[in-house]
């Protein structure tokens, strides 16, 4: 069904498991608690749709348009959002474990308390997104744009942040234990009281960053730019600087 053949907004939400909805027009559809397990929604239009608490596990949403979509509390485990548009989407309390999100547009999206554990966000655009208190253990943020993103109190243990743009991002009290921000731009970032134990910050840019009270025990800071950085009360036992 093409976008020219719009589906009715009062869909039978119990009948959409494994549904073939490629390029379908579901703009503003009410899919509250819908069962969309393993559905094919590639290229579909879901702008302003309501998918609160929907089951979208294993679904294909590549290049779908989900701008302003409500995904509050939705289960998106193992779903594929490659190159999808989730600008300003609501992902609060959503589950995105092992989801594929490379190249996805998540600018200004609300992901408060969402679970991104093991998710792939390589090259995703998360500019100004609210990711406060997310769970993102072992997620891949390599080459992602996290400029001005709020990651306060986030669990980013073992994450890959290689060459990510984290300029002016907020990592206050975040857990970055064993994280890999190799070559990342963390200039002007707020890392106050962040846990960077054994983090690999080799060749990263931390110029003018706020590291007050941060735990850098065992961290690798070789080749790191710390010009103008605030390291007041930072813990630097066994930190590798040169």
N, C-alpha and C positions, 0 to 999 in steps of 0.2 A: 504494500500500500504506500503510495507516494505522499508527499506533503500536500499535493493538490487535492488529495482525497482525505480530508481531515476525519479523524475518528471522533465519535461522540465522547463528551466529557464524562458521561455516566457509564463507564466501562464496568463489565463484570470482572472485578479485580481478582477473583479466585481462579480465573481461567487463562492467565497470562504466563504460566510457567512454560518455558521453552518456546514462547511465542516468537513469530517472525515479524518484527516491526521495523525492519531496516528502512531508513529514510521516512518513517511515519511522522505525521504531524500530530503531536500530543501537547501542543502549547496550551498552558493553563488547565490541563487535565487534572482532575482530582483522583489521585491514585493512592490515597491514604491506606496504609497497611496492605498494599497490593503485593501479590505473589508474582514476581518477575524473575524467578530463579532461571538462570541460563537463557534468558531471553536475548534475542538479537535486536538491539536498538542502535546499531551502527548508523551514524549519520542522522539519527532521529532528532526532531525538534521538541524539546521538553522545557522551553522557556517558561518561567513562572508557574510550572507545574507543581503540584503538591504530592510529594513522595514520602511524607512523614512516616517513619517506622515501616517503610516498605522493605520487602525481602528481595534484594537485587543481587544476591550472591551468584558469582560466576557469569554475570551478564556481559554482553559485548556492547560497549557504548563508545566505540572509537569515533572520533570526529563528531560526536553528538553536540547539540546546542542546549546547554543546561544553565544558561544565564538566569540568575535570580531564582533558580529552582530550590524548593524546600526539601531538604534531605535530612531533616532533624531526626536523629535516632535510627536512621536507615542502616540496614546491614548490606555492605558493599564488598564483603570479603571475596577475594579472588576475581573481582570484576576488572574489565579492561577499559580504561578511560583514555587511551592513547590519543593525544592531540584534541581532546574534548575541550569545550568552553564551559567552565564552571565559574565564570566571573560573578562575584557577589552572591554565590550560592550559599545556602545555609546548611552546613555539615556538622552542626553542633551535636555532640554525643554520637556521631555516626561511627560505624565500624568499617575501616578500610584496610584490614589486615591482608597483606600480600596482594593488594590491588596494584594494577599497572596504571601509572599516571605520567609516563614520560611525555614531555612537551605540552602537558595540560595547562590550560589557563585557569589559575585559581586566584587571580588578583582580587584582593579585598573580600575574599570568601571568609565566612565565619566557621572556624573549625574547633571552637572551644571544646575541650575534653574529648575530642575525636581520637580514635585509635588507628594510627598509621603504621603499626608494627610490621616490619619486613616489607613495607610498600616500596614501590619503585617510582620515585619522583625525579628521575634524571632529567635535567633541563627544564623542569616545570617552572612556571611563573607564579610565584607566591607573594608578589609585591603587595605590601600593606595588608596582608591577610592576618586575621586574628587566630593564632594557633596556641593560645594560652592553655597550659596544662595538658597538652596533647601527649599521648603515649606513642612514641615513634622508635622504639628499640629496633636497631639494625635496619632502619629505613635508608634508602639511597637518595640523597639530595645532591649528588654530584652535578656541578654546573647549573644548579637551580638558582633562580633569582629570588632571594629572600630580603631584598632591600626594604627597610622600614617595617619588617614583619614582626609581630609580637609573639615571642616564644617563651614568655615568662613562665617559670616553673614547669617547663616541658621536660619529659623524659626522653633524652636524645642519646641514650647509652649505645655505644658501638655504631653510631650513624656514620654514613659517608657524606661528608660535606666538602669533598675535594673541589677546589676551584669554584665554589659557590659564591655568589654575590650576597654577602650578609651585611652590607654597609648600613650603619645606623639601626640594625636590628636589635630587638630587646631579648636578651637571654638571661635576664635577671633570675637568679636562683634556679637556673636550668641544670639538669644533670647531663653533662657531656663526657662522662667517664668513658675512656677508650675511644672517643670520637676521632674522626679522621678529617679535620678541616685543612688538609694539605693545600697550600697555595690559595686558600680562601681569602676573600676581602672582608675583613671584620673591622674595618676602620670605622671609628665613631660608634661601634657597637657597645651596648650595655651588657656587661658580663659580671655585674656586681654580685658577689656571693655565689657565682656559678661554680659547679664542680667539674673541673677539667683534669681530674686525676688521670694520668697516663694518656692524655689526649695528644695526638700527633698534629702539631701546629707548624710543621716545617714549611718555611717560605711563605707563611701566611702574613697578611697585612693587618696588624693590630694597632696601627697608628691612631692616637687619640681615643683609643678604646678605654672604657671604664672597667677595670679588673679589681676594684676595691673589694677586699675580703674574699677573692676567688681562691679556689684550691687548685694549684698548679703542680701538685706533688707528682713527680715522675713524668711530667709533660715534656714533649719535645718541642723546643722553641728555636731550633737551629735555623738560621737564616730568616727568622721572624722579624718584621718591622715593628718595633715598640716605641717609635718616636711619639712623644706626647702622651703615652699611655699612663693611666692612673693605676699604680700597683700597690697602693696603700693597704697594709694589713694582708696582702696576698701571701698564701702559703706556697713556698717554692723549694721545699725539700726535695733533693735529687732531681731538680728540674734541669734539663739539658738545654743550655743556651749557646754553647760553642763547642 
